[in-house]
Amino acid sequence: MDSVVVHTSTHVGWIEVICGSMFSGKTEELIRRLRRARIARQRVEIFKPAVDSRFSTEDVVSHDENVLRSTPVESAPQIILLSGSATVVGIDEAQFFGTELVNVCQRLASDGKRVIVAGLDQDYRGLPFEPMPDLMAVAEFVTKLHAICVVCGNPANHSQRILSSDERVVVGGGEAYEPRCRRCFSPEPQPPAPQSPGSAREQAASAAVRETTGHPTT
């Protein structure tokens, strides 16, 4: 069930934030909501940072290979110029845009648009990843998603870096990160977790646990 009830006749905008670790299903959930908006015949525009070209330069692509055509932009203010008459605006990989994205989303929502933002809420060290904390504070709706820890199988809310780098932003996928829980996570880069018999690391990484209350689901 969706956590957001849409009242299209009121023309009131709002912000929805989808956050979590890598491989938690954030982009998957973003695509799901945007597709439902299109089914409802709402005008939808989707944006992604141009720096993220892991799967495609123009499409929003989830780790499960679901695809939605998007517009790559170099900076957050371009989203205002390009959103036009859209009533629903989707933004993926929000952590790559910087703090100016907060004012952009506020302005879009004040203009009566539904703004759906997906991004990492923590960096590879486990620290808050701007601008997500500020977006979560001003959003009307926040959804926290978890992956599955590849070490122990518990809900994972951290993105463990598995290559050697101290740069805060390293764009990558399964070759650079894996999901881990609080106990198995280290703020320092670690070697990949060994694959368990009968279970591939990538399968565990792509499994998402839907969580909207902040507590593990049962």
Residue frames relative to the residue before (quaternion, step in Angstrom):
aa qw qx qy qz dx dy dz
M 1.0000 0.0000 0.0000 0.0000 0.00 0.00 0.00
D 0.4642 -0.6772 0.4926 0.2886 3.56 -0.94 0.86
S 0.4143 -0.7071 0.5191 0.2428 3.55 -1.09 0.72
V 0.6942 0.4349 -0.2518 0.5154 3.58 1.30 -0.19
V 0.1772 -0.7589 0.6198 0.0928 3.56 -0.86 1.00
V 0.2400 -0.8077 0.5283 0.1048 3.59 -0.56 1.17
H 0.0771 -0.7689 0.6342 0.0257 3.57 -0.80 1.06
T 0.1918 -0.8506 0.4792 0.1003 3.57 0.17 1.28
S 0.6350 0.5693 -0.3408 0.3957 3.61 1.12 -0.51
T 0.6499 0.5487 -0.3240 0.4142 3.60 1.18 -0.42
H 0.2688 -0.7970 0.4991 0.2083 3.61 1.23 -0.38
V 0.4239 0.6730 -0.4859 0.3623 3.57 1.03 0.77
G 0.2969 -0.7705 0.5399 0.1633 3.56 -0.81 1.01
W 0.0085 -0.7861 0.6175 0.0261 3.54 -1.29 0.28
I 0.3855 -0.7001 0.5548 0.2312 3.55 -1.36 0.17
E 0.1001 -0.7560 0.6451 0.0481 3.54 -1.00 0.92
V 0.1301 -0.7875 0.5996 0.0587 3.58 -0.91 0.93
I 0.1088 -0.7504 0.6503 0.0465 3.55 -0.98 0.97
C 0.0725 0.8303 -0.5435 0.0999 3.59 -0.42 1.17
G 0.2807 0.7420 -0.5806 0.1834 3.53 -1.33 0.24
S 0.6749 -0.4724 0.3715 0.4282 3.55 -1.32 -0.16
M 0.6548 -0.4415 0.3983 0.4666 3.54 -1.30 -0.07
F 0.8201 0.2321 -0.2116 0.4783 3.56 -1.22 0.69
S 0.4909 0.6734 -0.4297 0.3477 3.61 1.17 0.39
G 0.5837 -0.6113 0.3683 0.3873 3.60 1.24 -0.13
K 0.2893 0.7910 -0.4979 0.2065 3.60 1.20 0.42
T 0.6994 0.4470 -0.2733 0.4862 3.58 0.79 -1.01
E 0.5924 0.5686 -0.3530 0.4485 3.58 1.07 -0.71
E 0.6868 0.4680 -0.2754 0.4832 3.57 0.93 -0.92
L 0.6098 0.5416 -0.3460 0.4639 3.59 1.04 -0.73
I 0.6653 0.4979 -0.2991 0.4691 3.58 0.88 -0.96
R 0.6340 0.5425 -0.3328 0.4393 3.60 0.95 -0.84
R 0.6889 0.4765 -0.2875 0.4644 3.59 0.85 -0.94
L 0.6701 0.4966 -0.3090 0.4570 3.58 0.95 -0.82
R 0.6327 0.5165 -0.3370 0.4684 3.59 1.03 -0.68
R 0.6356 0.5157 -0.3282 0.4715 3.59 1.02 -0.73
A 0.6248 0.5285 -0.3371 0.4654 3.58 1.05 -0.72
R 0.6537 0.5024 -0.3098 0.4736 3.58 1.02 -0.77
I 0.6127 0.5336 -0.3479 0.4678 3.58 1.04 -0.72
A 0.6792 0.4679 -0.2692 0.4973 3.56 1.13 -0.72
R 0.4598 -0.7204 0.4058 0.3239 3.57 1.37 0.22
Q 0.3746 0.6839 -0.5241 0.3425 3.54 0.98 0.87
R 0.4856 -0.6584 0.4907 0.2999 3.56 -1.12 0.65
V 0.0745 -0.8309 0.5501 -0.0381 3.55 -0.54 1.25
E 0.0280 -0.7520 0.6581 0.0251 3.54 -1.11 0.81
I 0.1471 -0.8006 0.5798 0.0342 3.56 -0.96 0.93
F 0.0769 -0.8109 0.5802 -0.0024 3.56 -0.92 0.95
K 0.0421 -0.7687 0.6379 0.0207 3.53 -1.23 0.64
P 0.5507 -0.6006 0.4422 0.3748 3.62 -1.11 0.47
A 0.5278 -0.6574 0.4387 0.3110 3.57 -0.92 0.90
V 0.5927 0.5972 -0.3633 0.4001 3.60 1.15 -0.56
D 0.6882 0.4614 -0.2844 0.4822 3.60 1.15 -0.51
S 0.1499 0.7937 -0.5688 0.1550 3.56 -0.14 1.30
R 0.1964 0.8341 -0.4981 0.1329 3.59 1.17 0.56
F 0.8066 0.2253 -0.0966 0.5379 3.58 0.82 -1.02
S 0.7861 -0.0788 0.1022 0.6045 3.57 1.09 -0.75
T 0.4700 -0.6736 0.4886 0.2942 3.57 -1.12 0.62
E 0.7895 0.3107 -0.1460 0.5087 3.61 1.14 -0.56
D 0.7096 0.4498 -0.2692 0.4708 3.61 1.08 -0.56
V 0.3703 -0.6214 0.6283 0.2863 3.50 -1.37 0.41
V 0.0013 -0.8184 0.5700 -0.0727 3.57 -0.56 1.20
S 0.3065 -0.7436 0.5650 0.1843 3.56 -0.84 0.98
H 0.6458 -0.5090 0.3895 0.4148 3.57 -1.29 0.20
D 0.6510 0.4743 -0.3105 0.5048 3.59 1.27 -0.31
E 0.5142 -0.7025 0.3597 0.3356 3.55 1.39 0.34
N 0.3560 0.6609 -0.5587 0.3525 3.57 1.02 0.76
V 0.1643 -0.8250 0.5405 0.0144 3.55 -0.87 1.01
L 0.0452 0.7574 -0.6509 0.0237 3.54 -1.14 0.76
R 0.4691 -0.6936 0.4690 0.2808 3.58 -0.80 1.01
S 0.0275 -0.8098 0.5852 -0.0319 3.56 -0.93 0.94
T 0.4175 -0.6590 0.5554 0.2879 3.52 -1.39 0.01
P 0.2761 -0.7610 0.5580 0.1827 3.63 -0.56 1.06
V 0.0664 -0.7998 0.5965 0.0080 3.58 -0.94 0.88
E 0.4895 -0.6769 0.4788 0.2700 3.55 -1.16 0.68
S 0.8097 0.0587 -0.0011 0.5840 3.60 1.07 -0.67
A 0.6585 -0.5570 0.3507 0.3648 3.55 -1.20 0.59
P 0.6436 0.5374 -0.3656 0.4042 3.69 0.82 -0.75
Q 0.5589 0.6011 -0.3996 0.4083 3.61 1.14 -0.43
I 0.5718 0.6088 -0.3780 0.3994 3.57 1.14 -0.59
I 0.6276 0.5302 -0.3373 0.4595 3.59 1.01 -0.77
L 0.6845 0.4944 -0.2885 0.4515 3.58 0.89 -0.94
L 0.7613 0.4124 -0.1990 0.4590 3.58 0.98 -0.86
S 0.5553 0.6335 -0.3995 0.3615 3.61 1.18 -0.30
G 0.1831 -0.8518 0.4803 0.1009 3.58 1.24 -0.43
S 0.8098 -0.2486 0.2106 0.4879 3.54 -0.88 -1.02
A 0.3328 0.7599 -0.5001 0.2484 3.60 1.22 0.25
T 0.3016 -0.7424 0.5685 0.1862 3.55 -1.08 0.72
V 0.7469 0.2334 -0.1531 0.6034 3.57 1.30 -0.36
V 0.0715 -0.7976 0.5989 -0.0003 3.59 -0.79 1.06
G 0.1287 -0.7916 0.5954 0.0473 3.56 -0.77 1.09
I 0.0614 -0.7898 0.6103 -0.0006 3.57 -0.98 0.89
D 0.1319 -0.8061 0.5746 0.0507 3.59 -0.65 1.11
E 0.8314 0.1826 -0.1633 0.4988 3.57 -1.28 0.52
A 0.0303 0.8682 -0.4933 0.0451 3.54 0.93 1.00
Q 0.5973 0.6065 -0.3685 0.3736 3.60 1.08 -0.64
F 0.6393 0.5374 -0.3284 0.4411 3.61 1.21 -0.35
F 0.6283 0.5825 -0.3329 0.3939 3.61 1.21 -0.21
G 0.4420 -0.6962 0.4701 0.3147 3.61 1.06 -0.49
T 0.7479 -0.4642 0.2677 0.3916 3.53 -1.36 0.23
E 0.5627 0.6162 -0.3961 0.3833 3.61 1.14 -0.45
L 0.5365 0.6336 -0.4070 0.3808 3.59 1.20 -0.36
V 0.5766 0.6025 -0.3842 0.3962 3.59 1.09 -0.61
N 0.6911 0.4596 -0.2780 0.4837 3.60 0.83 -0.96
V 0.6066 0.5499 -0.3533 0.4525 3.59 1.08 -0.69
C 0.6854 0.4729 -0.2882 0.4728 3.59 0.86 -0.92
Q 0.6244 0.5377 -0.3353 0.4567 3.57 1.03 -0.75
R 0.6690 0.4970 -0.2974 0.4658 3.55 0.96 -0.87
L 0.6457 0.5160 -0.3242 0.4601 3.59 0.95 -0.84
A 0.6674 0.4937 -0.3003 0.4698 3.58 0.95 -0.88
S 0.6485 0.5150 -0.3150 0.4637 3.58 1.02 -0.76
D 0.6525 0.4945 -0.3021 0.4884 3.56 1.23 -0.47
G 0.6294 -0.5867 0.3161 0.3997 3.57 1.28 0.20
K 0.5326 0.6348 -0.4058 0.3856 3.59 1.24 0.24
R 0.3915 -0.6479 0.5952 0.2696 3.53 -1.28 0.54
V 0.1039 -0.8130 0.5729 0.0044 3.58 -0.57 1.19
I 0.0636 -0.7969 0.6008 -0.0035 3.58 -0.67 1.13
V 0.0556 -0.8245 0.5612 -0.0458 3.55 -0.51 1.26
A 0.0713 -0.7882 0.6105 0.0307 3.58 -0.93 0.92
G 0.2794 0.7726 -0.5394 0.1845 3.58 -0.96 0.79
L 0.6263 -0.5274 0.4255 0.3854 3.53 -1.36 0.20
D 0.2866 -0.7695 0.5430 0.1757 3.58 -0.87 0.87
Q 0.7596 0.2274 -0.1605 0.5878 3.61 1.30 -0.21
D 0.4139 -0.6819 0.5360 0.2764 3.56 -1.15 0.60
Y 0.7507 -0.4180 0.2526 0.4449 3.59 -1.27 -0.02
R 0.6525 0.4982 -0.3139 0.4770 3.59 1.26 -0.30
G 0.5352 -0.6324 0.3983 0.3937 3.57 1.30 -0.11
L 0.5211 0.6234 -0.4143 0.4100 3.58 1.25 0.36
P 0.6364 -0.5300 0.3812 0.4108 3.62 -1.13 0.53
F 0.2599 -0.7850 0.5543 0.0945 3.54 -0.87 1.06
E 0.3060 -0.7688 0.5377 0.1618 3.56 -0.33 1.29
P 0.6204 -0.1604 -0.7620 -0.0929 1.58 -2.11 1.36
M 0.3076 0.8118 -0.4695 0.1613 3.61 1.23 0.17
P 0.6482 0.5128 -0.3634 0.4298 3.68 0.80 -0.74
D 0.6696 0.4839 -0.3012 0.4761 3.61 0.95 -0.84
L 0.6333 0.5182 -0.3336 0.4681 3.60 1.03 -0.72
M 0.6422 0.5195 -0.3215 0.4630 3.57 0.98 -0.80
A 0.6481 0.5370 -0.3166 0.4374 3.58 1.06 -0.74
V 0.7620 0.3674 -0.2034 0.4929 3.61 0.96 -0.81
A 0.5380 0.6437 -0.4022 0.3666 3.62 1.24 -0.21
E 0.4785 -0.6465 0.5157 0.2952 3.53 -1.23 0.57
F 0.7971 0.1369 -0.0429 0.5866 3.58 1.10 -0.73
V 0.0366 -0.7881 0.6144 -0.0074 3.58 -0.94 0.95
T 0.0854 -0.7772 0.6230 0.0231 3.56 -0.92 1.01
K 0.1538 -0.7825 0.6004 0.0593 3.57 -0.73 1.11
L 0.1160 -0.8042 0.5823 0.0263 3.56 -0.72 1.13
H 0.1905 -0.7729 0.5950 0.1107 3.55 -1.19 0.59
A 0.3426 -0.6779 0.6042 0.2408 3.52 -1.25 0.54
I 0.5130 -0.5904 0.4967 0.3761 3.57 -1.28 -0.39
C 0.4626 -0.6811 0.4921 0.2828 3.58 -0.80 0.99
V 0.3744 -0.7571 0.4938 0.2071 3.58 -0.71 1.08
V 0.6225 0.5368 -0.3454 0.4529 3.60 1.25 -0.19
C 0.8506 0.1271 -0.0174 0.5099 3.58 0.72 -1.08
G 0.5169 -0.6795 0.3981 0.3355 3.61 1.24 -0.22
N 0.5142 0.6284 -0.4307 0.3940 3.60 1.23 0.08
P 0.6640 -0.4714 0.3654 0.4509 3.62 -1.23 0.23
A 0.2096 -0.7999 0.5575 0.0731 3.56 -0.85 1.05
N 0.0515 -0.8034 0.5929 0.0165 3.56 -0.91 0.93
H 0.6446 0.4745 -0.3257 0.5032 3.58 1.27 0.35
S 0.3034 -0.7090 0.6070 0.1919 3.55 -1.27 0.60
Q 0.1828 -0.8139 0.5454 0.0814 3.57 -0.22 1.29
R 0.3091 -0.7392 0.5661 0.1941 3.59 -0.73 1.04
I 0.1294 -0.8180 0.5595 0.0325 3.57 -0.84 1.01
L 0.6518 0.3966 -0.3604 0.5367 3.57 1.18 0.56
S 0.5590 -0.6434 0.4228 0.3079 3.54 -1.17 0.60
S 0.4088 0.6608 -0.5489 0.3082 3.57 -0.51 1.24
D 0.2236 -0.7709 0.5786 0.1445 3.57 -1.06 0.74
E 0.3947 0.6893 -0.4992 0.3464 3.58 1.24 0.37
R 0.4979 -0.6755 0.4424 0.3164 3.57 -0.89 0.85
V 0.7724 0.2542 -0.1369 0.5657 3.57 0.98 -0.85
V 0.1297 0.7328 -0.6558 0.1274 3.52 -0.67 1.21
V 0.2545 -0.7890 0.5406 0.1430 3.58 -0.31 1.25
G 0.3116 0.7475 -0.5347 0.2415 3.55 -0.70 1.06
G 0.3800 -0.7036 0.5530 0.2338 3.53 -1.36 0.04
G 0.8548 -0.0961 0.0890 0.5021 3.55 -0.90 -0.98
E 0.6151 0.5429 -0.3597 0.4443 3.58 1.20 -0.32
A 0.7567 0.3763 -0.1861 0.5012 3.58 1.24 -0.38
Y 0.8055 0.1546 -0.0518 0.5697 3.58 1.12 -0.58
E 0.0030 -0.7550 0.6527 0.0630 3.52 -1.35 0.31
P 0.5084 -0.6698 0.4441 0.3093 3.61 -1.07 0.65
R 0.0265 0.7919 -0.6092 0.0337 3.55 -1.02 0.84
C 0.5001 -0.6424 0.4966 0.3011 3.53 -1.24 0.55
R 0.7455 -0.3998 0.2901 0.4475 3.57 -1.32 0.06
R 0.6928 0.4930 -0.2837 0.4433 3.58 0.90 -0.91
C 0.7600 0.4022 -0.2049 0.4676 3.60 0.93 -0.90
F 0.5655 0.6258 -0.3707 0.3888 3.58 1.27 -0.21
S 0.0636 -0.7571 0.6475 0.0580 3.55 -1.24 0.63
P 0.4626 -0.6847 0.4791 0.2961 3.62 -0.93 0.79
E 0.6456 0.4693 -0.3214 0.5096 3.59 1.27 -0.21
P 0.5887 -0.5754 0.4166 0.3857 3.63 -1.04 0.67
Q 0.1177 -0.7992 0.5893 0.0107 3.52 -1.00 0.95
P 0.5580 -0.5683 0.4542 0.3993 3.62 -1.17 0.35
P 0.6252 -0.5479 0.3852 0.4007 3.62 -1.13 0.51
A 0.5232 -0.6072 0.4903 0.3423 3.54 -1.18 0.60
P 0.5000 -0.6498 0.4673 0.3308 3.61 -0.97 0.74
Q 0.5036 -0.6374 0.4858 0.3225 3.56 -1.10 0.66
S 0.3544 -0.7192 0.5569 0.2167 3.53 -1.01 0.85
P 0.6284 -0.5600 0.3692 0.3940 3.60 -1.06 0.60
G 0.8421 0.1687 -0.1429 0.4919 3.54 -0.88 1.00
S 0.7428 0.3271 -0.2092 0.5454 3.59 1.24 0.11
A 0.2776 -0.7749 0.5466 0.1537 3.60 -0.57 1.14
R 0.5767 -0.6050 0.4293 0.3422 3.57 -1.09 0.74
E 0.6638 0.5096 -0.3162 0.4470 3.58 0.98 -0.80
Q 0.6142 0.5341 -0.3635 0.4532 3.61 1.07 -0.58
A 0.6494 0.4937 -0.3200 0.4819 3.56 0.99 -0.76
A 0.6544 0.5363 -0.3158 0.4295 3.56 1.00 -0.82
S 0.7293 0.4458 -0.2524 0.4535 3.59 0.99 -0.73
A 0.5399 0.6115 -0.4117 0.4063 3.59 1.25 -0.12
A 0.1606 -0.8057 0.5666 0.0637 3.58 -0.82 0.98
V 0.2064 -0.7302 0.6367 0.1373 3.52 -1.15 0.74
R 0.3137 -0.7655 0.5323 0.1796 3.59 -0.52 1.17
E 0.0906 0.8019 -0.5783 0.1198 3.55 -0.72 1.06
T 0.0399 -0.8226 0.5672 -0.0046 3.57 -0.66 1.08
T 0.6967 0.4788 -0.2779 0.4563 3.62 1.21 -0.25
G 0.5410 -0.6243 0.4094 0.3873 3.61 1.20 -0.25
H 0.6855 0.4202 -0.2846 0.5220 3.60 1.27 0.06
P 0.6082 -0.5665 0.3949 0.3915 3.59 -1.10 0.59
T 0.4154 -0.6930 0.5269 0.2639 3.56 -1.05 0.75
T 0.2208 -0.7743 0.5792 0.1274 3.55 -1.16 0.54
